[in-house]
Amino acid sequence: MDNDVLDPVIVTGFHASRTHKLTPGQKTANRVLAVGRAPVEHGFAHLKNWGILTKLRTDPAHATRLLRALLVLTDFEVSR
């Protein structure tokens, strides 16, 4: 994980086209990214459905802590 705020890194998947097929390694890399991304996307979808983000007016640090706590609770609720 890269925590350098001044030089952030964005990891994206590989794209295939008609002329460029993905190698088995690229397919595996895409699968690994998808496995890590899916729970986060589901968590944000739940938060959007709750409408909590539309009325949130606070310091970004407080909002980050609140969102992390809500995502944990959402994950706990889904896993039960």
C-alpha positions in Angstrom: 0.0 0.0 0.0 1.3 3.4 -1.0 0.7 6.1 1.6 2.7 8.9 0.0 0.2 11.9 -0.2 2.4 13.9 -2.5 2.8 11.1 -5.1 -0.3 8.9 -5.0 -0.5 5.7 -7.0 -3.6 4.6 -8.7 -3.9 0.9 -9.6 -6.1 0.0 -12.5 -6.9 -3.2 -14.2 -5.8 -4.4 -17.7 -8.1 -3.9 -20.7 -8.5 -6.3 -23.5 -9.5 -5.5 -27.1 -10.2 -7.5 -30.2 -6.6 -7.5 -31.2 -5.0 -7.6 -27.7 -6.1 -10.5 -25.5 -5.2 -10.6 -21.9 -2.5 -13.0 -20.6 -3.4 -15.4 -17.7 -1.3 -13.1 -15.4 -3.3 -10.0 -16.4 -6.5 -11.9 -15.9 -5.4 -12.9 -12.4 -4.4 -9.3 -11.6 -7.8 -8.1 -12.7 -9.5 -10.8 -10.5 -7.4 -9.8 -7.5 -8.3 -6.1 -8.0 -12.0 -7.0 -8.3 -12.0 -9.0 -5.1 -10.6 -6.1 -3.2 -12.8 -3.5 -4.8 -16.2 -5.3 -4.5 -16.7 -4.9 -0.7 -15.8 -1.2 -0.8 -18.2 -0.6 -3.7 -21.0 -2.5 -1.8 -20.3 -0.5 1.3 -20.5 2.9 -0.5 -23.7 1.7 -2.2 -25.3 1.0 1.2 -24.2 4.5 2.4 -25.7 6.1 -0.6 -29.0 4.3 -0.1 -29.1 5.5 3.5 -28.6 9.1 2.3 -26.1 9.8 5.1 -23.6 11.5 2.7 -26.0 14.1 1.5 -26.3 15.9 4.8 -22.8 15.4 6.1 -21.2 18.8 6.9 -18.1 18.3 9.0 -14.4 18.3 8.9 -13.0 15.8 6.4 -11.0 14.0 9.1 -14.2 13.4 11.1 -16.1 12.4 8.0 -13.4 9.8 7.2 -13.6 8.3 10.7 -17.4 8.3 10.5 -17.4 6.6 7.0 -14.9 4.0 8.2 -17.1 3.1 11.2 -20.2 2.9 9.0 -18.5 0.7 6.5 -17.4 -1.7 9.3 -21.0 -1.7 10.6 -22.3 -2.3 7.1 -19.9 -5.2 6.6 -20.9 -6.6 10.0 -24.6 -6.3 9.1 -24.2 -8.0 5.7 -22.1 -10.9 7.2 -24.7 -11.8 9.8 
